Amino acid sequence: MAESAMTRRGERERYDVKLLQVDWGFALVLSLIAGIGALVLYSVGGMSWEPWAYNHLLRFGLCFVLMIALSLVDLRWWLQLCYPAYAISLLLLVAVELFGEVKMGAQRWLDIGITDIQPSEFMKLAIVMALARWYHEAGIKDATLSWKLIIPLSMILVPVLLVAHQPDLGTAMLILLTGVTVMVVAGLDWRIIGAAAAAAAVAIPFFVIFVMHDYQRDRVLTFLNPEADPSGAGYHILQSKIAMGSGGFLGKGLGLGSQSQLSFLPEKHTDFILAAVCEELGFVGGFTVFALYAAAIYMALRIATLSHSHFGRLAAAGTTATFALYVLINGAMVMGLAPVVGVPQPLLSFGGSVMMTVMIGFGLVMGVKVHRYQELPRSQSFFAQFE
């Protein structure tokens, strides 16, 4: 009994020490972004906590607790979960193809009874974890220039093709770019990078003309000339630009934005919430949001550099890349600098799947910081026998 009590006390003390190692400054930055999101959702919801602001804060609170709890989990557990998480996410994507619900012309959701889930969101984190583990166990040559690079490339392309078929080009692009980022950070040879970039530049026009769905092709053409159809395909971009420009330096004030309050601005609580921020809080509000995003990305990348394990570095860097791509793609889309692809602003936009994925990912990043001195074992790769 005495030994059991001492063990429990030792475990409590160990978790107390780990809690002190959590990057609470990083957690504060994430909370400020979510807080601004709740404030704007309160405004565009008619100066009411319903239907969006209250649920946004409730979800963030639950996800915040989950993030802190996950930060205390030993990295060896994360390492063991990598391949199962990838396999489950892949099976869920296949299930979407077979049994998924069709909403707004796309088959992206699974009905699990209590709610609908979007498995492609979970794949964004699963692909980072799986690639981080593969490169953790691979040799330097395997990561730079080797026929074995077919393995991580296939791990990326299979979910990308499944998600693109839903169709969800924005999420497919995020998974692809995140996976490629992990490969580059892991040490991919510059000759492969150059060849891939050249091939992509040549393939893009053919992809747009022969592969894209008609509505996706219309989005690209609208991006190039939104004024050609101001009340149709170009409506989203033009209304977003009007909202952002009309806010001026200090904004019109909460509840006073004509574009968002009168519902001229489409998807004001999700994909185009940044336009509502700029209309009601002005340049100052928009700059503050991007400054907080930049601070979060910097802090997360700094955590990646502190890790003593290759898995920790790649997992933290890959998770941060996903977050940064969210921010950049949505920001460019709202400003009219990229086609509309349906990518929300993380923690700012209303939405449960994206918030949960981001916060679980940052739980892993926090865990890398808490366990930064931990050296992780490397199991021998199956392909080592062919060397």
Beta strands, then each sheet from edge to edge (+ up, - down):
strand 1: 101-103
strand 2: 106-111
strand 3: 116-117
sheet 1: 1+ 2- 3+
end
